[in-house]
Each structure stands twice: as structure tokens, then as C-alpha cells.
Amino acid sequence: MQKKLYNKNVVIAGLIILAVLATFPFWYNHGKAAPAPKPELTEKAKAAKECIRSTAYMKTEHMQLLDAWRDTVVRDGIRTYVNEVGKEFDMSLSNTCLDCHSNKEKFCDVCHDYASVDPYCWDCHIENPKENE
């Protein structure tokens, strides 16, 4: 004996409404993302014309690089980083990275705010180490 489904049309309409409401934010905002910010370089960074790695690499992998530096310095006591072209750098956020990228608000914060990330770098590192020397 088969059971009869009562109010089939109401159930189907309810499922359609639920699907529309659940997917609304995705299709409503499709193609409306804000453009990625362009961090401002300091004059020193512009004059250097090179970073420790390529710009594309640093945009996507800088956090992994900084984490690896932290682990290498703290655990192994190695403080020198050699990049892919053989140039040596001190493994230091404060003294290497912030030497050229010293304006945290205009360089770091614009991208981190755009991506809604809150890095813990600043829990230990001061923002402008050269000012405190």
C-alpha cells in the first residue's frame, strides 16, 4: 500500500525557496568583489628593486617564509637566509623586511585587512624597529 504525499506542491515550493535563500549571497555578489589593494612601497624599497624573493612569491607565500624563518632561527640557531640567486639575508622580520617595508599601515595592513586576516607577527615584533634604536 502506497502512502499519499499530501501538500506536495507546498513542500516543493518550500524547498525551492530554501535553496534560493541559501544561495542568495553567492549569486547576488557574483563578480562584485573589491579589487585587490596595492600596497605602497617606501622609497627605499623602490630603490632596491628587489626583495628577498620574487614579488609573486612574496604575495602568496610570505607567511610560510616567515614561519620557516622563525622555526629555523629559534630551533636551529641559523640566522642567514640564502635566496634562489644566492644572495644572503638576515632572517629577521624587524631588520630585513621592515627595513624596506617600514610603513605597516600602508604596506602590511592594506592587504591583511582586505583578506580579513589578523597575523600574530605584531604580538612580538615592534612596528618600526629603527625608531627605537
N, C-alpha and C positions, 0 to 999 in steps of 0.2 A: 504494500500500500504506500503510495507516494504522499508526502506532505505537500500541501499547497503553500506557496510563499505569498503571504499577504503583504500588501503595500510595497510590491517590488519596485514600482516606479519611484516611490519616495526614497527607498534605500539607494537606488542607483543615483538619483539626483543628489542625495546627501554625500555619496562617495565622490561624485564629480565636484561638488562644492568644496569638500575637504581637500581634494587634490589641487584645485585651483588656489585655495588659500595657503596650502603648504608650499607651493612652488612660486607663489606671487613675488617674493623678494628677488628670486633669481631672474625671472623673465622681465620684471619691471625695471631692474637696474642693468640689464644686459647692455654692454657697450658704453656704460656711463662712468666707468672708473676714472678717478682723477689721474692726471698724468704723473709719472714718477718725478720726484723732485730732483733738482740738480744742485748738489752741494757746492758751496762756494769754496774755492781754493785760496789759500793765502798767497801772498806774493812769493814767499819762499818756496812753496810747493810748485807754483807756476814756473819759477826759475829752475827748479831741479829737473823738471820734465820727465822724471821717472820716480816710480815708487819702488818698494822692495819687490813687488811682483806686478804683473800687468793690471791695468785698470779693470778689465773684465773679470779677472781672477779675484781682485780685491772686493769688487762689488758683491760677488756671490759667496766668497769663501773666507772673508776676513775674520769672522768669528772662529771658524775652525783653526785658522792660522794662529790667532791669539791664544786659543785654548791649548794648542800644541806647544806654543812658546812657554806658556805658564807651566805646563807639566814638565817640559824639558829643563827650564831654569830651576824650578823648585825641587824636582825629584832627581835630576841628573847633574845639576850644577853647571850645565853648559849655557853660556850666555851669548854665543855668537851664532848668527843665522847666515847661511850662505845660500843666496838665491840661485835660480836656474842658469844665470850667466856668470856665476862665480863671485859676485860682489858680496862682501861681508857687511852685516848689520848687527847692531846690538839688539838682543831680544828684549825690547822694552816698549810698552805702550806709552809711558810717560816721556821717555827720552828719544825714541825713534819716531813713532807715529805722530805724537803730538808736537814734535819739533816742527814738522811741516803743516800739519792739520791742527793748528792750535786753537781755532775758534770752534769749540764744541757745539755751540748753538747753531752756527751756520753750516757746519760740516757733518757732524755726527747726528745731531738731534733731528735735522730735517728728514733724513731717511728713516731713522728709528721711529719717529712719530708717524710717518706715512705708513710704515709696516706694522705699527702698533706693537712694538717690542720695547721691553724695558731691560736693557743689558745691565748686568751687575758689575761691570768694569768700574763704575764710578763709586762703588761701595768702598773700594780700597784706594783707587788712583785719584789723585787730585787733577782738576781740570786743566790748570795751567802751571805745570811744574816749574817753568822758567821764572815765573813771577815770585816764587817762594825761595829762590836761591840767594 
